[in-house]
Amino acid sequence: MTLPYEVTTGPTVAARRYRLLAMLIDCVPLFFVNLALGSLLNPQWFNATTGNTSLSSSGGLLGLLFVNPFKDPYWFSNLVFAAVAALYFWWTHARWGQTLGKKICRIKVVTVDGEPLTSRQSALRAVFYAGQVMIPYLGIPLALADQLTIATSEKRCLHDIATGTVVIDVPRM
């Protein structure tokens, strides 16, 4: 599928390096959120006296309330983190078309027609992007395949293709 004429003649499609840098920048605050959530939901996750991480037998504070279907004491905190990440991507893309990383890199997500994202498109994009790693056994390969599709001539990832979006450069004012 080729991009519409309006998109190809308008703002340029963002360079791969800026998309990667924006993603890395977005990972920094999400890392600290994950660290805080891990500490709250699995208080024995980090042993402050030895500095080692260890498996919690109870699954953390909220883990006591839930059955552990995968024998992983961190499944609940991983699910909460994926939800927080999806909310972050959904809200920032729906509101501004940019995350913090995209704003710093001067790139923006728009529809293939060049219009701002709808809340629905933003939600689908966020769930696809943040939720794919939660799929048992297939999540990591799917996330890798998603990122590698940016190597195509249109510079679009699977989550862009699935939701009808494209990342463009924000023109300097």
N, C-alpha and C positions, 0 to 999 in steps of 0.2 A: 504494500500500500504506500502510495506517495503522499506527501503532505500537500494540502491545498495551495493554490497559487498565492492566496493572500498571506499565508504564513511564510512561504518561501521568498516572497518579494518584500515582506515587512522586516521586522527585527530578525536578526540572525539567530539560528539555533545555537544554544549554549555549547561551548567547547566541553569535551569530556573531562579535561583537567579541572575545570571550574565546578562541574557537577561532583566530581570526586572530592575536591577540597570542601565544598559545601556540606557533603555528607559527613566528612571527618569532623568538621566544626560542629555539626549538629550532634555528633556522638559524644562530645565532651559534656554538655549539660545532662544528656541522657545517661551517661556513665555515672555521674554523681547522683542522679535520681535513683538509678539502679542500686548503687551502693547504699543509699539511705533506705530504700525499700528492703533490700536484703538484710540490713541491720534490724529493721523493725519487724519484718515478717519471720526472719530466722535469726533470733538474737545470738545463737551459739555458732553462727556461720563464721565469725571471726573471733579467734581466741586472742584477746588483747595481751595476755601475759607472754605467750610464745610467738605471736605474730603469724600463726599458722591458720589456715582455713580448715575446718573440719565439718563432717556431716553431722547434722543435728538429728538426734533420735526422735524428737517430737515434731520436727518439721516447722518449728517456730511458733510464735504466739498464736497466729491465726491457723497454723497447720494443725493445731489440736482440734479445731472445729471441723476439719474436712478430711475425708477419706483420701488416702494417697493411692491413686490408681496405677501409677507407673513405678512405684517403689523409689521415687526420687523425692527427697525431702524438700527440694527447691521448686517443684512443679508449680505450686501456687504463686510463689513470688515471681517466677518466670512469666506466668500468665498475667499477673498484675502489671509487670514491667512492659509486656507487649501491649497491653491495653493503654498504659500511660503514653508509650511511644506513639501508638495509633492516634490517641487524642491530640497529642502535640502536633503531629503532621496534619491531621484533619483540620484542627482549629486554625493553625497558621496559614495553611494553603487556602482554606475557605475564606478567611478574613483578608489576607494580603496577597495571596499567591506566592508567598515566600516564607521560608523558615529563617531562623537567625543566620544559618550558614549561607543560604541563598542570598539573603540581603547583603551580607558582607562580600560575597562573590559577585554581586550585581547580576543575578540571574533570577528568573521568575517562571512559574508554571502557568500556562494558559491552555485553553482548548486548542485543538488543531485548527480551528477557525480563527484563533487569535483573541477569543473572548475570555473574560475571567472565568475561573472554575465555578461550577455550581457546588452547593454544599454536598450534594449526592456524589458528584465526581470526586470531590476532595475526600469524602468518607471512603469510597471504594478504593481510591489510590492509597490512602493511609492504611486500610485494613490489608490490602494486598502487600504493601511494602513492609509493614511492621509485623503482620501476622504470619507471613510465609515461613519464617524460621520456627514457628511453633508446631508445624506439621511433623509428626514423628518420622524419622528416617529420611524424609524427602525435603525437609525444610532448608537445610544448609545447601544441598545441591540446587534447589530451586532458587534460593537467594543468589547463589553464584551465577546461575544461568540468567537470572534477571539482570544482574549487573553487567554480565558479558555481552548481552544483546545491545548495549550501547555502542559496540564496535561497528554496528551497521552504518550505512551511509546517512541514515536519518538521525542518528545519535539519540535513539529512543530506547529506553529499557522496556521490559515486559509490562511493568506497571503503567508506563505511559501508553503503550499500545492497547492494553486492556481497557483503559479508562478514556482513551481519546484525548490525551494531553501531550504537550510538548514543552520542553524547558527552553526559554529564550534568553538572550542577553537583554538587560535593562539599559536603554540608551541613557547616556550621560545628559544631564540637564544643563 
